Amino acid sequence: MAALRGLLARPLASYHLLLASSGLLLLIGLTMVFSATSVRDYAEGGNASASLIRQGIFAFIGIVAFWACQRLPARTYRALGRPALAVAVGLLLLLNLLVAYGRPTGAPARIGPLEAELLGLYVGGVGLQPSEVAKFALVLWGAYVLARKGAALGWWRELATPLFPVVGLLFVLVGYNDLGSMLCLVALVVGLLWAAGVRLRVFAALTAIGLVGIGLLVAVASLGAGSGVRGEENYRLARLTVFVNPPPLEACKETLCYQMVQARYAIANGGWFGTGLGQGRTKWAWLPEADNDFIFAVIAEELGVVGCGVVVTLFAVLAYTGLRIARRIDDPFRRLAAAGATAWLVGQAFINIGGVIGLLPLTGVPLPFISVGGSALVVTLAAVGMLASFARAEPDAARALHARPPARWVRLVWAPLPPLPGRRRRAVPPSAARGTVPQARKRRRDDQAVPRGARDNRGRGGSADERRR
């Protein structure tokens, strides 16, 4: 423990922990994507590494986004909050309008080269999920708004304008088609408000409002929200009912709880040490979404409890590192943004893993860093790059980097030096109207000036003995 405390006391411990945990999770993700998709890709196209190559390309783009984001200062993130939020809202509106246009007519939801599916927009085969952009945008904009309000957050009206209306709009636009991503936004907002020091009564009121909103989003699935169909069974309500009161497996293993049963089979088949990497069998068209929502079940089958423990531990290290950055940094905006991003990533991992192992209802969210998906991986690595920029700006880290700066080519290629904490600004020169001497320090020249006769009569005349006396 003493050695561990010594390692954590180093100035750049947060930065190195962040790089290690996110890098290992990305490496595990690429490995498990290849394991979960190689058999299917070879059977369908004769190329076992097709999905791995695609995911590797997105991982490279995400690493470039990480590199760019860790070079940006805090003022750039503050300035990006409003534009990023406007772009996210515009993309969500476009996606929902296209999906609503194509559903009743049965025509493809397409305008020129732009095509919309349930959760993503596609241009020429390249897809983008607007909900992922909304997560990062809400981190930046929410941290900026809360940091600007400061101590005024104790008043309801300060939270009601403009935070709650914008957050409610995002919840509706995202949750109408994707309830799981909306729950990730809920975790993000809770992290922001908790880091801002909002009172517990506010959390209690928000919990009641949130439960009512989730109930409405579950109900509108009967009207065609998400993948629901008007007049058919409400699939969101069915998932919630199966979780609260699960029927016998023989009665539902072919219908409602098919995914849950196959995931349990995979976990049971893995045992403590797993069947071996690439040796799992449930991914062969038995387990739906084995490379995305249920990739944790593939990890459990092939790597066992030990492999699952490694993945959970890495997410725990990521959570500790993000909260450590938020605690050690002085800037309110950086502190709130770090807490919000950490709550988003760790909350999404908790929702995914909890649904796979049966602790939470199934919501269909990917596992960060590990599940297949291009836009989700790129945005996740960009958020980690922002956390890396904040970790380098910790007071101790900034002083250590300035005390022993790396080589110039390292700063040009990797990241510039962060600003030193507490550095004084340059003194502003006095204006011509004020003069060069403050008014309060000028000698008084009026009639009430204190006579200085006693001071003026002091002289240095006389001998040295007289002056000493």
C-alpha positions as a Markdown table, in Angstrom:
| # | Residue | x | y | z |
|---|---|---|---|---|
| 1 | Met | 0.0 | 0.0 | 0.0 |
| 2 | Ala | 2.9 | 2.4 | 0.7 |
| 3 | Ala | 4.3 | 1.7 | -2.8 |
| 4 | Leu | 0.8 | 2.3 | -4.3 |
| 5 | Arg | 0.4 | 5.5 | -2.5 |
| 6 | Gly | 3.8 | 6.6 | -3.7 |
| 7 | Leu | 2.9 | 5.9 | -7.3 |
| 8 | Leu | -0.4 | 7.7 | -7.0 |
| 9 | Ala | 1.4 | 10.7 | -5.4 |
| 10 | Arg | 3.4 | 11.3 | -8.6 |
| 11 | Pro | 2.4 | 14.5 | -10.5 |
| 12 | Leu | 1.4 | 12.7 | -13.7 |
| 13 | Ala | -0.3 | 9.7 | -12.1 |
| 14 | Ser | -3.7 | 10.7 | -13.4 |
| 15 | Tyr | -2.5 | 11.1 | -17.0 |
| 16 | His | -0.7 | 7.7 | -17.0 |
| 17 | Leu | -3.6 | 5.9 | -15.4 |
| 18 | Leu | -6.0 | 7.4 | -18.0 |
| 19 | Leu | -3.7 | 6.3 | -20.9 |
| 20 | Ala | -3.2 | 2.8 | -19.4 |
| 21 | Ser | -6.9 | 2.0 | -18.7 |
| 22 | Ser | -8.3 | 3.4 | -21.9 |
| 23 | Gly | -5.5 | 1.9 | -24.0 |
| 24 | Leu | -6.0 | -1.6 | -22.5 |
| 25 | Leu | -9.8 | -1.3 | -23.0 |
| 26 | Leu | -9.3 | -0.4 | -26.6 |
| 27 | Leu | -6.9 | -3.3 | -27.2 |
| 28 | Ile | -9.3 | -5.7 | -25.5 |
| 29 | Gly | -12.1 | -4.3 | -27.6 |
| 30 | Leu | -10.3 | -4.9 | -30.9 |
| 31 | Thr | -9.4 | -8.4 | -29.9 |
| 32 | Met | -13.0 | -9.3 | -28.9 |
| 33 | Val | -14.5 | -7.7 | -32.0 |
| 34 | Phe | -12.3 | -10.0 | -34.1 |
| 35 | Ser | -13.2 | -13.0 | -32.0 |
| 36 | Ala | -17.0 | -12.2 | -32.1 |
| 37 | Thr | -17.1 | -11.5 | -35.9 |
| 38 | Ser | -14.4 | -13.6 | -37.6 |
| 39 | Val | -16.6 | -16.8 | -38.1 |
| 40 | Arg | -19.6 | -14.8 | -39.4 |
| 41 | Asp | -17.4 | -12.6 | -41.7 |
| 42 | Tyr | -15.7 | -15.7 | -43.1 |
| 43 | Ala | -19.0 | -17.5 | -43.7 |
| 44 | Glu | -20.6 | -14.5 | -45.4 |
| 45 | Gly | -17.7 | -12.9 | -47.4 |
| 46 | Gly | -14.7 | -15.1 | -47.1 |
| 47 | Asn | -12.7 | -12.5 | -45.1 |
| 48 | Ala | -12.5 | -13.3 | -41.4 |
| 49 | Ser | -11.0 | -9.9 | -40.6 |
| 50 | Ala | -13.5 | -7.6 | -42.3 |
| 51 | Ser | -15.1 | -6.3 | -39.2 |
| 52 | Leu | -11.7 | -6.0 | -37.4 |
| 53 | Ile | -10.3 | -3.9 | -40.3 |
| 54 | Arg | -13.3 | -1.6 | -40.2 |
| 55 | Gln | -13.1 | -1.2 | -36.4 |
| 56 | Gly | -9.3 | -0.6 | -36.7 |
| 57 | Ile | -9.9 | 2.2 | -39.1 |
| 58 | Phe | -12.3 | 3.9 | -36.6 |
| 59 | Ala | -9.9 | 3.2 | -33.8 |
| 60 | Phe | -7.2 | 5.1 | -35.8 |
| 61 | Ile | -9.6 | 8.0 | -36.4 |
| 62 | Gly | -10.4 | 7.9 | -32.6 |
| 63 | Ile | -6.7 | 8.0 | -31.7 |
| 64 | Val | -6.3 | 11.1 | -34.0 |
| 65 | Ala | -9.3 | 12.7 | -32.2 |
| 66 | Phe | -7.7 | 11.8 | -28.8 |
| 67 | Trp | -4.4 | 13.5 | -29.9 |
| 68 | Ala | -6.2 | 16.6 | -31.1 |
| 69 | Cys | -8.4 | 16.9 | -28.0 |
| 70 | Gln | -5.6 | 16.6 | -25.5 |
| 71 | Arg | -3.8 | 19.5 | -27.2 |
| 72 | Leu | -6.8 | 21.9 | -26.8 |
| 73 | Pro | -6.9 | 24.3 | -23.9 |
| 74 | Ala | -9.9 | 24.8 | -21.7 |
| 75 | Arg | -11.0 | 28.1 | -23.4 |
| 76 | Thr | -11.4 | 26.1 | -26.6 |
| 77 | Tyr | -13.7 | 23.6 | -24.9 |
| 78 | Arg | -15.7 | 26.5 | -23.4 |
| 79 | Ala | -16.1 | 28.0 | -26.9 |
| 80 | Leu | -17.1 | 24.7 | -28.4 |
| 81 | Gly | -20.0 | 24.0 | -26.0 |
| 82 | Arg | -22.8 | 26.0 | -27.8 |
| 83 | Pro | -21.8 | 25.1 | -31.4 |
| 84 | Ala | -21.5 | 21.4 | -30.5 |
| 85 | Leu | -24.9 | 21.5 | -28.8 |
| 86 | Ala | -26.5 | 23.2 | -31.8 |
| 87 | Val | -25.0 | 20.6 | -34.2 |
| 88 | Ala | -26.2 | 17.7 | -32.0 |
| 89 | Val | -29.8 | 19.1 | -31.8 |
| 90 | Gly | -29.8 | 19.7 | -35.6 |
| 91 | Leu | -28.7 | 16.1 | -36.3 |
| 92 | Leu | -31.2 | 14.6 | -33.9 |
| 93 | Leu | -34.0 | 16.7 | -35.4 |
| 94 | Leu | -33.0 | 15.6 | -38.9 |
| 95 | Leu | -32.8 | 11.9 | -37.9 |
| 96 | Asn | -36.2 | 11.9 | -36.2 |
| 97 | Leu | -37.9 | 13.8 | -39.1 |
| 98 | Leu | -36.5 | 11.4 | -41.7 |
| 99 | Val | -37.5 | 8.3 | -39.6 |
| 100 | Ala | -41.0 | 9.7 | -39.0 |
| 101 | Tyr | -41.3 | 10.5 | -42.8 |
| 102 | Gly | -40.3 | 7.0 | -43.9 |
| 103 | Arg | -42.3 | 5.0 | -41.4 |
| 104 | Pro | -45.9 | 5.6 | -42.3 |
| 105 | Thr | -45.3 | 5.6 | -46.0 |
| 106 | Gly | -43.1 | 2.6 | -46.0 |
| 107 | Ala | -40.6 | 4.5 | -48.3 |
| 108 | Pro | -36.9 | 4.6 | -47.5 |
| 109 | Ala | -36.0 | 7.4 | -45.2 |
| 110 | Arg | -33.7 | 9.1 | -47.7 |
| 111 | Ile | -33.0 | 12.6 | -49.1 |
| 112 | Gly | -30.5 | 12.4 | -51.9 |
| 113 | Pro | -27.4 | 10.7 | -50.6 |
| 114 | Leu | -28.5 | 11.1 | -46.9 |
| 115 | Glu | -30.2 | 8.0 | -45.5 |
| 116 | Ala | -31.6 | 7.5 | -42.0 |
| 117 | Glu | -32.1 | 4.4 | -40.0 |
| 118 | Leu | -33.5 | 4.0 | -36.5 |
| 119 | Leu | -30.4 | 5.3 | -34.7 |
| 120 | Gly | -28.0 | 6.7 | -37.3 |
| 121 | Leu | -27.5 | 8.9 | -40.4 |
| 122 | Tyr | -25.6 | 7.4 | -43.3 |
| 123 | Val | -23.9 | 9.2 | -46.2 |
| 124 | Gly | -22.4 | 6.9 | -48.8 |
| 125 | Gly | -22.1 | 4.0 | -46.4 |
| 126 | Val | -20.5 | 6.1 | -43.6 |
| 127 | Gly | -22.7 | 6.3 | -40.6 |
| 128 | Leu | -23.0 | 8.7 | -37.6 |
| 129 | Gln | -25.1 | 8.3 | -34.5 |
| 130 | Pro | -26.3 | 11.8 | -33.4 |
| 131 | Ser | -26.8 | 10.5 | -29.9 |
| 132 | Glu | -23.1 | 10.1 | -29.4 |
| 133 | Val | -22.4 | 13.6 | -30.5 |
| 134 | Ala | -25.2 | 14.8 | -28.1 |
| 135 | Lys | -23.3 | 13.2 | -25.2 |
| 136 | Phe | -20.1 | 15.0 | -25.8 |
| 137 | Ala | -21.9 | 18.3 | -26.6 |
| 138 | Leu | -23.9 | 18.1 | -23.3 |
| 139 | Val | -20.7 | 17.6 | -21.3 |
| 140 | Leu | -19.2 | 20.8 | -22.7 |
| 141 | Trp | -22.3 | 22.9 | -22.7 |
| 142 | Gly | -23.6 | 21.7 | -19.3 |
| 143 | Ala | -20.2 | 22.3 | -17.6 |
| 144 | Tyr | -20.0 | 25.8 | -19.1 |
| 145 | Val | -23.5 | 26.7 | -17.9 |
| 146 | Leu | -23.1 | 25.3 | -14.4 |
| 147 | Ala | -19.6 | 26.8 | -14.0 |
| 148 | Arg | -20.9 | 30.2 | -15.0 |
| 149 | Lys | -23.8 | 30.1 | -12.5 |
| 150 | Gly | -21.5 | 29.2 | -9.6 |
| 151 | Ala | -23.1 | 29.6 | -6.2 |
| 152 | Ala | -26.5 | 30.7 | -7.7 |
| 153 | Leu | -27.3 | 27.0 | -8.3 |
| 154 | Gly | -29.1 | 26.9 | -5.0 |
| 155 | Trp | -32.0 | 28.6 | -6.7 |
| 156 | Trp | -34.5 | 26.6 | -8.8 |
| 157 | Arg | -34.8 | 29.3 | -11.4 |
| 158 | Glu | -31.1 | 29.2 | -12.1 |
| 159 | Leu | -31.4 | 25.5 | -12.9 |
| 160 | Ala | -34.6 | 26.0 | -14.8 |
| 161 | Thr | -33.0 | 28.5 | -17.3 |
| 162 | Pro | -31.5 | 27.3 | -19.5 |
| 163 | Leu | -30.3 | 23.9 | -18.3 |
| 164 | Phe | -33.5 | 22.0 | -17.7 |
| 165 | Pro | -35.3 | 22.9 | -21.0 |
| 166 | Val | -32.3 | 22.0 | -23.1 |
| 167 | Val | -31.7 | 18.8 | -21.3 |
| 168 | Gly | -35.4 | 17.9 | -21.6 |
| 169 | Leu | -35.3 | 18.5 | -25.3 |
| 170 | Leu | -32.3 | 16.2 | -25.7 |
| 171 | Phe | -34.0 | 13.5 | -23.6 |
| 172 | Val | -37.0 | 13.6 | -25.9 |
| 173 | Leu | -35.1 | 13.7 | -29.1 |
| 174 | Val | -32.8 | 10.8 | -28.0 |
| 175 | Gly | -35.2 | 8.8 | -25.9 |
| 176 | Tyr | -37.9 | 8.6 | -28.5 |
| 177 | Asn | -35.8 | 6.2 | -30.6 |
| 178 | Asp | -33.1 | 5.1 | -28.2 |
| 179 | Leu | -34.1 | 4.7 | -24.5 |
| 180 | Gly | -30.7 | 3.3 | -23.6 |
| 181 | Ser | -28.8 | 6.3 | -24.9 |
| 182 | Met | -31.2 | 8.6 | -23.0 |
| 183 | Leu | -30.3 | 6.7 | -19.8 |
| 184 | Cys | -26.7 | 7.5 | -20.5 |
| 185 | Leu | -27.6 | 11.1 | -20.8 |
| 186 | Val | -29.3 | 10.9 | -17.4 |
| 187 | Ala | -26.2 | 9.5 | -15.8 |
| 188 | Leu | -24.2 | 12.3 | -17.4 |
| 189 | Val | -26.5 | 15.0 | -16.1 |
| 190 | Val | -26.5 | 13.5 | -12.6 |
| 191 | Gly | -22.7 | 13.5 | -12.7 |
| 192 | Leu | -22.7 | 17.2 | -13.7 |
| 193 | Leu | -25.1 | 18.2 | -11.0 |
| 194 | Trp | -23.4 | 16.2 | -8.3 |
| 195 | Ala | -20.0 | 17.8 | -9.1 |
| 196 | Ala | -21.7 | 21.2 | -9.1 |
| 197 | Gly | -22.9 | 20.6 | -5.5 |
| 198 | Val | -26.6 | 20.8 | -6.2 |
| 199 | Arg | -28.8 | 20.1 | -3.1 |
| 200 | Leu | -30.3 | 16.7 | -2.5 |
| 201 | Arg | -33.8 | 18.0 | -2.7 |
| 202 | Val | -33.1 | 18.9 | -6.3 |
| 203 | Phe | -32.0 | 15.3 | -7.0 |
| 204 | Ala | -35.2 | 14.0 | -5.4 |
| 205 | Ala | -37.4 | 16.2 | -7.5 |
| 206 | Leu | -35.4 | 15.3 | -10.7 |
| 207 | Thr | -35.7 | 11.6 | -9.8 |
| 208 | Ala | -39.5 | 11.9 | -9.7 |
| 209 | Ile | -39.6 | 13.8 | -13.0 |
| 210 | Gly | -37.2 | 11.4 | -14.6 |
| 211 | Leu | -39.3 | 8.3 | -13.6 |
| 212 | Val | -42.4 | 10.0 | -15.1 |
| 213 | Gly | -40.5 | 10.8 | -18.3 |
| 214 | Ile | -39.2 | 7.3 | -18.7 |
| 215 | Gly | -42.7 | 5.9 | -18.1 |
| 216 | Leu | -44.0 | 8.1 | -20.9 |
| 217 | Leu | -41.2 | 7.0 | -23.3 |
| 218 | Val | -42.0 | 3.4 | -22.5 |
| 219 | Ala | -45.7 | 4.1 | -23.2 |
| 220 | Val | -45.1 | 5.7 | -26.6 |
| 221 | Ala | -43.5 | 2.6 | -27.9 |
| 222 | Ser | -47.0 | 1.4 | -28.5 |
| 223 | Leu | -47.4 | 4.3 | -30.9 |
| 224 | Gly | -44.4 | 3.4 | -32.9 |
| 225 | Ala | -41.6 | 5.0 | -31.0 |
| 226 | Gly | -38.2 | 3.4 | -31.5 |
| 227 | Ser | -38.5 | 0.0 | -33.1 |
| 228 | Gly | -42.1 | -0.4 | -31.9 |
| 229 | Val | -45.0 | -0.9 | -34.2 |
| 230 | Arg | -48.5 | 0.6 | -33.7 |
| 231 | Gly | -51.0 | -2.0 | -32.7 |
| 232 | Glu | -48.4 | -4.6 | -31.7 |
| 233 | Glu | -46.9 | -5.5 | -28.3 |
| 234 | Asn | -45.0 | -2.8 | -26.5 |
| 235 | Tyr | -41.5 | -4.2 | -26.6 |
| 236 | Arg | -40.2 | -1.7 | -24.0 |
| 237 | Leu | -42.9 | -2.6 | -21.5 |
| 238 | Ala | -42.3 | -6.3 | -22.3 |
| 239 | Arg | -38.6 | -6.0 | -21.4 |
| 240 | Leu | -39.4 | -4.2 | -18.2 |
| 241 | Thr | -42.0 | -6.8 | -17.3 |
| 242 | Val | -39.7 | -9.7 | -18.0 |
| 243 | Phe | -37.0 | -8.1 | -15.8 |
| 244 | Val | -39.4 | -7.4 | -12.9 |
| 245 | Asn | -41.3 | -10.7 | -13.0 |
| 246 | Pro | -39.4 | -13.1 | -15.2 |
| 247 | Pro | -41.5 | -16.1 | -16.5 |
| 248 | Pro | -40.2 | -19.6 | -16.6 |
| 249 | Leu | -37.4 | -20.1 | -19.1 |
| 250 | Glu | -39.3 | -22.7 | -21.0 |
| 251 | Ala | -42.1 | -20.3 | -21.6 |
| 252 | Cys | -40.1 | -17.3 | -22.9 |
| 253 | Lys | -36.7 | -18.6 | -24.1 |
| 254 | Glu | -37.9 | -18.5 | -27.7 |
| 255 | Thr | -39.6 | -15.0 | -27.5 |
| 256 | Leu | -39.2 | -12.3 | -24.9 |
| 257 | Cys | -36.1 | -13.5 | -23.0 |
| 258 | Tyr | -34.2 | -15.2 | -25.8 |
| 259 | Gln | -31.3 | -12.7 | -25.6 |
| 260 | Met | -31.1 | -13.0 | -21.8 |
| 261 | Val | -31.2 | -16.8 | -21.9 |
| 262 | Gln | -28.4 | -17.0 | -24.5 |
| 263 | Ala | -26.3 | -14.6 | -22.5 |
| 264 | Arg | -26.8 | -16.7 | -19.4 |
| 265 | Tyr | -25.7 | -19.8 | -21.4 |
| 266 | Ala | -22.6 | -18.0 | -22.6 |
| 267 | Ile | -21.7 | -16.9 | -19.0 |
| 268 | Ala | -22.3 | -20.4 | -17.6 |
| 269 | Asn | -20.3 | -22.0 | -20.4 |
| 270 | Gly | -17.3 | -19.8 | -19.6 |
| 271 | Gly | -16.9 | -20.6 | -16.0 |
| 272 | Trp | -13.9 | -19.2 | -14.1 |
| 273 | Phe | -11.3 | -19.2 | -16.9 |
| 274 | Gly | -13.3 | -19.4 | -20.0 |
| 275 | Thr | -13.2 | -21.7 | -23.0 |
| 276 | Gly | -10.3 | -19.9 | -24.6 |
| 277 | Leu | -10.0 | -16.9 | -26.9 |
| 278 | Gly | -12.0 | -17.5 | -30.1 |
| 279 | Gln | -13.4 | -20.8 | -28.8 |
| 280 | Gly | -16.8 | -19.6 | -27.8 |
| 281 | Arg | -19.9 | -21.1 | -29.5 |
| 282 | Thr | -22.9 | -18.9 | -28.7 |
| 283 | Lys | -21.6 | -16.2 | -31.0 |
| 284 | Trp | -22.3 | -18.5 | -34.0 |
| 285 | Ala | -25.7 | -17.1 | -34.7 |
| 286 | Trp | -27.1 | -18.1 | -31.2 |
| 287 | Leu | -26.4 | -14.8 | -29.4 |
| 288 | Pro | -27.9 | -11.8 | -31.1 |
| 289 | Glu | -25.7 | -8.7 | -31.3 |
| 290 | Ala | -22.7 | -10.6 | -30.1 |
| 291 | Asp | -20.3 | -8.0 | -31.4 |
| 292 | Asn | -22.2 | -5.0 | -30.0 |
| 293 | Asp | -24.7 | -5.0 | -27.1 |
| 294 | Phe | -23.8 | -8.5 | -25.9 |
| 295 | Ile | -20.0 | -8.5 | -26.4 |
| 296 | Phe | -19.6 | -8.8 | -22.6 |
| 297 | Ala | -21.2 | -12.2 | -22.8 |
| 298 | Val | -18.6 | -13.3 | -25.4 |
| 299 | Ile | -15.9 | -12.1 | -23.0 |
| 300 | Ala | -17.5 | -14.1 | -20.2 |
| 301 | Glu | -17.6 | -17.2 | -22.3 |
| 302 | Glu | -14.1 | -17.1 | -23.8 |
| 303 | Leu | -12.2 | -15.4 | -20.9 |
| 304 | Gly | -14.3 | -16.4 | -18.0 |
| 305 | Val | -14.7 | -14.7 | -14.7 |
| 306 | Val | -11.1 | -13.6 | -14.8 |
| 307 | Gly | -11.5 | -11.8 | -18.1 |
| 308 | Cys | -14.7 | -10.1 | -16.9 |
| 309 | Gly | -12.9 | -9.1 | -13.7 |
| 310 | Val | -10.1 | -7.5 | -15.8 |
| 311 | Val | -12.6 | -5.5 | -17.8 |
| 312 | Val | -14.6 | -4.3 | -14.8 |
| 313 | Thr | -11.3 | -3.4 | -13.0 |
| 314 | Leu | -10.2 | -1.3 | -16.0 |
| 315 | Phe | -13.5 | 0.6 | -15.9 |
| 316 | Ala | -13.1 | 1.1 | -12.2 |
| 317 | Val | -9.6 | 2.5 | -12.7 |
| 318 | Leu | -11.1 | 4.8 | -15.4 |
| 319 | Ala | -13.8 | 6.0 | -13.0 |
| 320 | Tyr | -11.2 | 6.6 | -10.2 |
| 321 | Thr | -9.0 | 8.5 | -12.6 |
| 322 | Gly | -11.8 | 10.7 | -13.9 |
| 323 | Leu | -13.0 | 11.6 | -10.4 |
| 324 | Arg | -9.4 | 12.2 | -9.3 |
| 325 | Ile | -8.9 | 14.7 | -12.1 |
| 326 | Ala | -12.1 | 16.4 | -11.2 |
| 327 | Arg | -11.1 | 16.6 | -7.6 |
| 328 | Arg | -7.5 | 17.9 | -8.1 |
| 329 | Ile | -8.2 | 20.6 | -10.7 |
| 330 | Asp | -8.9 | 24.2 | -9.8 |
| 331 | Asp | -10.9 | 25.4 | -12.8 |
| 332 | Pro | -14.7 | 24.9 | -12.2 |
| 333 | Phe | -15.4 | 24.2 | -15.9 |
| 334 | Arg | -12.7 | 21.5 | -16.1 |
| 335 | Arg | -13.9 | 20.0 | -12.9 |
| 336 | Leu | -17.5 | 19.7 | -14.1 |
| 337 | Ala | -16.6 | 18.5 | -17.6 |
| 338 | Ala | -14.3 | 15.8 | -16.1 |
| 339 | Ala | -17.0 | 14.6 | -13.8 |
| 340 | Gly | -19.7 | 14.6 | -16.5 |
| 341 | Ala | -17.5 | 12.7 | -19.0 |
| 342 | Thr | -16.6 | 10.1 | -16.3 |
| 343 | Ala | -20.2 | 9.6 | -15.3 |
| 344 | Trp | -21.1 | 9.2 | -19.0 |
| 345 | Leu | -18.5 | 6.5 | -19.8 |
| 346 | Val | -18.7 | 4.6 | -16.6 |
| 347 | Gly | -22.5 | 4.8 | -16.4 |
| 348 | Gln | -22.9 | 3.5 | -20.0 |
| 349 | Ala | -20.6 | 0.6 | -19.1 |
| 350 | Phe | -22.6 | -0.1 | -16.0 |
| 351 | Ile | -25.9 | -0.1 | -18.0 |
| 352 | Asn | -24.5 | -2.5 | -20.6 |
| 353 | Ile | -22.9 | -5.0 | -18.2 |
| 354 | Gly | -25.9 | -4.9 | -15.9 |
| 355 | Gly | -28.2 | -5.7 | -18.7 |
| 356 | Val | -26.1 | -8.6 | -20.0 |
| 357 | Ile | -25.7 | -10.3 | -16.6 |
| 358 | Gly | -29.4 | -9.6 | -15.6 |
| 359 | Leu | -29.0 | -6.9 | -13.0 |
| 360 | Leu | -30.7 | -4.3 | -15.1 |
| 361 | Pro | -33.3 | -4.4 | -17.9 |
| 362 | Leu | -32.0 | -4.7 | -21.4 |
| 363 | Thr | -31.6 | -1.3 | -23.1 |
| 364 | Gly | -29.4 | -1.9 | -26.0 |
| 365 | Val | -26.4 | 0.4 | -25.4 |
| 366 | Pro | -22.9 | -0.6 | -26.5 |
| 367 | Leu | -20.0 | -1.2 | -24.2 |
| 368 | Pro | -17.5 | 1.7 | -24.4 |
| 369 | Phe | -14.2 | 1.0 | -26.1 |
| 370 | Ile | -15.1 | -2.6 | -26.7 |
| 371 | Ser | -18.4 | -2.9 | -28.7 |
| 372 | Val | -18.2 | -2.6 | -32.5 |
| 373 | Gly | -19.3 | 0.9 | -33.8 |
| 374 | Gly | -17.5 | 3.7 | -35.5 |
| 375 | Ser | -19.0 | 7.0 | -34.2 |
| 376 | Ala | -19.3 | 5.7 | -30.6 |
| 377 | Leu | -15.6 | 4.7 | -30.5 |
| 378 | Val | -14.4 | 8.0 | -32.1 |
| 379 | Val | -16.5 | 10.2 | -29.7 |
| 380 | Thr | -15.4 | 8.1 | -26.7 |
| 381 | Leu | -11.7 | 8.5 | -27.5 |
| 382 | Ala | -12.3 | 12.2 | -28.0 |
| 383 | Ala | -13.7 | 12.5 | -24.5 |
| 384 | Val | -10.7 | 10.6 | -23.2 |
| 385 | Gly | -8.5 | 13.1 | -25.0 |
| 386 | Met | -10.3 | 15.9 | -23.2 |
| 387 | Leu | -9.7 | 14.2 | -19.8 |
| 388 | Ala | -6.0 | 13.8 | -20.7 |
| 389 | Ser | -5.8 | 17.5 | -21.4 |
| 390 | Phe | -7.3 | 18.2 | -18.0 |
| 391 | Ala | -5.0 | 15.7 | -16.3 |
| 392 | Arg | -2.0 | 17.5 | -17.7 |
| 393 | Ala | -3.4 | 20.8 | -16.3 |
| 394 | Glu | -3.5 | 19.6 | -12.7 |
| 395 | Pro | -1.4 | 22.0 | -10.6 |
| 396 | Asp | 1.2 | 19.4 | -9.7 |
| 397 | Ala | 1.4 | 18.0 | -13.2 |
| 398 | Ala | 1.7 | 21.4 | -14.8 |
| 399 | Arg | 4.6 | 22.4 | -12.4 |
| 400 | Ala | 6.4 | 19.1 | -13.0 |
| 401 | Leu | 6.1 | 19.5 | -16.8 |
| 402 | His | 7.4 | 23.0 | -16.7 |
| 403 | Ala | 10.2 | 22.0 | -14.3 |
| 404 | Arg | 11.5 | 19.3 | -16.6 |
| 405 | Pro | 9.9 | 20.0 | -20.0 |
| 406 | Pro | 10.2 | 17.3 | -22.6 |
| 407 | Ala | 12.1 | 17.8 | -25.8 |
| 408 | Arg | 10.7 | 20.3 | -28.3 |
| 409 | Trp | 9.8 | 17.7 | -30.9 |
| 410 | Val | 7.9 | 15.7 | -28.3 |
| 411 | Arg | 5.8 | 18.8 | -27.5 |
| 412 | Leu | 5.2 | 19.5 | -31.2 |
| 413 | Val | 4.2 | 15.9 | -31.9 |
| 414 | Trp | 2.4 | 14.9 | -28.7 |
| 415 | Ala | 1.1 | 17.8 | -26.6 |
| 416 | Pro | 2.2 | 21.3 | -25.6 |
| 417 | Leu | 2.9 | 22.4 | -22.1 |
| 418 | Pro | -0.1 | 23.2 | -20.0 |
| 419 | Pro | -0.4 | 26.7 | -18.3 |
| 420 | Leu | 1.2 | 27.1 | -14.9 |
| 421 | Pro | -1.4 | 27.4 | -12.1 |
| 422 | Gly | -1.8 | 30.7 | -10.3 |
| 423 | Arg | 0.3 | 32.6 | -12.8 |
| 424 | Arg | -0.4 | 36.3 | -12.5 |
| 425 | Arg | -1.7 | 38.3 | -15.4 |
| 426 | Arg | 0.2 | 41.2 | -16.8 |
| 427 | Ala | -0.4 | 44.5 | -15.1 |
| 428 | Val | -2.8 | 46.6 | -17.2 |
| 429 | Pro | -1.2 | 50.1 | -17.9 |
| 430 | Pro | -3.2 | 52.9 | -16.4 |
| 431 | Ser | -5.4 | 54.9 | -18.8 |
| 432 | Ala | -4.7 | 58.5 | -19.7 |
| 433 | Ala | -7.9 | 59.6 | -18.0 |
| 434 | Arg | -6.8 | 58.1 | -14.6 |
| 435 | Gly | -3.3 | 59.4 | -14.8 |
| 436 | Thr | -0.1 | 57.6 | -13.8 |
| 437 | Val | -0.7 | 58.0 | -10.0 |
| 438 | Pro | -3.9 | 56.8 | -8.3 |
| 439 | Gln | -6.0 | 59.7 | -7.0 |
| 440 | Ala | -5.9 | 58.5 | -3.4 |
| 441 | Arg | -2.1 | 58.6 | -3.3 |
| 442 | Lys | -1.7 | 62.2 | -4.6 |
| 443 | Arg | -0.6 | 64.9 | -2.2 |
| 444 | Arg | -3.4 | 67.0 | -0.9 |
| 445 | Arg | -3.1 | 70.6 | -2.1 |
| 446 | Asp | -6.1 | 72.1 | -0.4 |
| 447 | Asp | -6.4 | 74.1 | 2.7 |
| 448 | Gln | -7.0 | 71.0 | 4.9 |
| 449 | Ala | -3.6 | 69.6 | 4.1 |
| 450 | Val | -1.6 | 68.5 | 7.2 |
| 451 | Pro | 1.1 | 70.9 | 8.0 |
| 452 | Arg | 4.6 | 69.4 | 7.7 |
| 453 | Gly | 6.5 | 72.0 | 9.6 |
| 454 | Ala | 7.8 | 69.4 | 12.0 |
| 455 | Arg | 9.1 | 67.2 | 9.2 |
| 456 | Asp | 10.6 | 70.1 | 7.3 |
| 457 | Asn | 12.5 | 71.4 | 10.4 |
| 458 | Arg | 14.3 | 68.1 | 10.7 |
| 459 | Gly | 17.7 | 68.6 | 9.4 |
| 460 | Arg | 21.0 | 66.8 | 9.3 |
| 461 | Gly | 22.9 | 69.7 | 10.6 |
| 462 | Gly | 25.2 | 69.6 | 13.7 |
| 463 | Ser | 27.8 | 67.3 | 14.7 |
| 464 | Ala | 27.5 | 63.5 | 14.6 |
| 465 | Asp | 27.2 | 63.3 | 18.4 |
| 466 | Glu | 24.3 | 65.7 | 18.3 |
| 467 | Arg | 22.6 | 63.7 | 15.6 |
| 468 | Arg | 23.0 | 60.5 | 17.5 |
| 469 | Arg | 21.5 | 62.2 | 20.6 |
